[in-house]
Amino acid sequence: MTENDKNLISVIIPLYNAEKYLKNCITSVVGQTYRNLEIILVDDGSTDESNTNALAEVEREHFTEYKLVRQENKGLGEARNTGVDYANGEWIVFIDSDDTIQKDAIEKLLKNAISNSCD
C-alpha cells in the first residue's frame, strides 16, 4: 500500500487490568501491513501491572513508540473518549486490550473506507 500510507491512523487501546492480554494485543497492532499508525494506550486506573511490565516487554521486543495516558477509572467509554482527545490521525480505530487483529485488518479497513467514500 503506497498511495494511502499518508493517512495517519490512530489506534486507541483502552486498558484496565489487562496485563496478561496487552502484549498480544499490541503485537498484533505493531505487526500490521499498514504502517502509518499512532498507538494510544489509555490506562483507565489499572491496579495490575498493565502499564509497566507488559509495556516494558513490548518495548523491548518491538521498539514501539506509543502514547500512554493515565487516568482514574472512568469506564471504557470515557477511556475511548480520552484516547480520541489525544489522537492525531485522520482515522481512528478502537481495539480492546484483550483482543488481537489480523495483520492486514487496518489496511483492509482503510481501503474499504476510502473506496466507499466514508468520512
One Martini backbone bead per residue (centre of mass of N, CA, C, O) as a GRO file, in nm:
protein
  119
    1MET     BB    1   0.092   0.038   0.027
    2THR     BB    2   0.108   0.389  -0.083
    3GLU     BB    3  -0.108   0.611  -0.122
    4ASN     BB    4  -0.228   0.563   0.192
    5ASP     BB    5   0.025   0.610   0.389
    6LYS     BB    6  -0.057   0.913   0.472
    7ASN     BB    7  -0.265   0.793   0.664
    8LEU     BB    8  -0.328   0.853   0.977
    9ILE     BB    9  -0.366   0.610   1.241
   10SER     BB   10  -0.553   0.577   1.529
   11VAL     BB   11  -0.482   0.360   1.802
   12ILE     BB   12  -0.713   0.265   2.049
   13ILE     BB   13  -0.624   0.142   2.388
   14PRO     BB   14  -0.795   0.034   2.633
   15LEU     BB   15  -0.699  -0.013   2.988
   16TYR     BB   16  -0.784  -0.281   3.234
   17ASN     BB   17  -0.631  -0.518   3.364
   18ALA     BB   18  -0.425  -0.632   3.092
   19GLU     BB   19  -0.154  -0.783   3.123
   20LYS     BB   20  -0.214  -1.077   2.982
   21TYR     BB   21  -0.298  -0.925   2.684
   22LEU     BB   22  -0.133  -0.676   2.575
   23LYS     BB   23   0.095  -0.795   2.408
   24ASN     BB   24  -0.082  -0.925   2.185
   25CYS     BB   25  -0.224  -0.672   2.096
   26ILE     BB   26   0.022  -0.495   2.017
   27THR     BB   27   0.151  -0.696   1.824
   28SER     BB   28  -0.088  -0.685   1.618
   29VAL     BB   29  -0.041  -0.383   1.552
   30VAL     BB   30   0.265  -0.375   1.479
   31GLY     BB   31   0.209  -0.610   1.241
   32GLN     BB   32   0.107  -0.434   1.031
   33THR     BB   33   0.088  -0.352   0.694
   34TYR     BB   34   0.011  -0.091   0.809
   35ARG     BB   35   0.232   0.182   0.929
   36ASN     BB   36   0.059   0.456   0.984
   37LEU     BB   37   0.082   0.466   1.324
   38GLU     BB   38  -0.095   0.544   1.627
   39ILE     BB   39  -0.044   0.467   1.968
   40ILE     BB   40  -0.309   0.457   2.219
   41LEU     BB   41  -0.291   0.438   2.569
   42VAL     BB   42  -0.553   0.381   2.817
   43ASP     BB   43  -0.528   0.407   3.155
   44ASP     BB   44  -0.810   0.303   3.367
   45GLY     BB   45  -0.694   0.239   3.662
   46SER     BB   46  -0.499   0.027   3.709
   47THR     BB   47  -0.394  -0.251   3.947
   48ASP     BB   48  -0.187  -0.359   3.776
   49GLU     BB   49   0.090  -0.415   3.530
   50SER     BB   50   0.009  -0.297   3.248
   51ASN     BB   51   0.198  -0.015   3.252
   52THR     BB   52   0.476  -0.194   3.276
   53ASN     BB   53   0.546  -0.490   3.209
   54ALA     BB   54   0.405  -0.517   2.931
   55LEU     BB   55   0.537  -0.264   2.799
   56ALA     BB   56   0.832  -0.339   2.834
   57GLU     BB   57   0.819  -0.591   2.656
   58VAL     BB   58   0.731  -0.451   2.396
   59GLU     BB   59   0.969  -0.257   2.373
   60ARG     BB   60   1.192  -0.473   2.353
   61GLU     BB   61   1.070  -0.629   2.094
   62HIS     BB   62   0.964  -0.351   1.904
   63PHE     BB   63   1.032  -0.051   1.940
   64THR     BB   64   0.772   0.104   2.040
   65GLU     BB   65   0.565   0.366   1.985
   66TYR     BB   66   0.374   0.550   2.237
   67LYS     BB   67   0.088   0.649   2.405
   68LEU     BB   68   0.045   0.728   2.756
   69VAL     BB   69  -0.259   0.734   2.939
   70ARG     BB   70  -0.360   0.848   3.256
   71GLN     BB   71  -0.642   0.744   3.463
   72GLU     BB   72  -0.904   0.730   3.623
   73ASN     BB   73  -1.168   0.543   3.672
   74LYS     BB   74  -1.439   0.566   3.396
   75GLY     BB   75  -1.436   0.373   3.170
   76LEU     BB   76  -1.452   0.282   2.845
   77GLY     BB   77  -1.575   0.536   2.712
   78GLU     BB   78  -1.378   0.742   2.844
   79ALA     BB   79  -1.120   0.616   2.739
   80ARG     BB   80  -1.183   0.663   2.443
   81ASN     BB   81  -1.219   0.970   2.460
   82THR     BB   82  -0.934   1.026   2.552
   83GLY     BB   83  -0.797   0.913   2.300
   84VAL     BB   84  -0.922   1.118   2.105
   85ASP     BB   85  -0.786   1.370   2.233
   86TYR     BB   86  -0.486   1.243   2.133
   87ALA     BB   87  -0.551   1.232   1.841
   88ASN     BB   88  -0.404   1.266   1.487
   89GLY     BB   89  -0.572   1.116   1.303
   90GLU     BB   90  -0.786   1.058   1.028
   91TRP     BB   91  -0.815   0.789   1.184
   92ILE     BB   92  -1.006   0.552   1.391
   93VAL     BB   93  -0.912   0.280   1.614
   94PHE     BB   94  -1.061   0.028   1.808
   95ILE     BB   95  -0.902  -0.169   2.073
   96ASP     BB   96  -0.907  -0.418   2.275
   97SER     BB   97  -0.680  -0.548   2.510
   98ASP     BB   98  -0.807  -0.861   2.454
   99ASP     BB   99  -0.729  -0.820   2.154
  100THR     BB  100  -0.688  -0.918   1.812
  101ILE     BB  101  -0.540  -0.869   1.485
  102GLN     BB  102  -0.504  -0.886   1.174
  103LYS     BB  103  -0.238  -0.787   0.969
  104ASP     BB  104  -0.471  -0.648   0.749
  105ALA     BB  105  -0.702  -0.485   0.886
  106ILE     BB  106  -0.633  -0.182   0.846
  107GLU     BB  107  -0.599  -0.185   0.544
  108LYS     BB  108  -0.888  -0.280   0.481
  109LEU     BB  109  -1.041  -0.054   0.620
  110LEU     BB  110  -0.921   0.179   0.454
  111LYS     BB  111  -0.998   0.087   0.172
  112ASN     BB  112  -1.305   0.081   0.228
  113ALA     BB  113  -1.341   0.372   0.318
  114ILE     BB  114  -1.237   0.503   0.055
  115SER     BB  115  -1.414   0.345  -0.161
  116ASN     BB  116  -1.687   0.452   0.017
  117SER     BB  117  -1.665   0.749   0.119
  118CYS     BB  118  -1.580   0.784   0.403
  119ASP     BB  119  -1.569   0.986   0.723
   0.00000   0.00000   0.00000
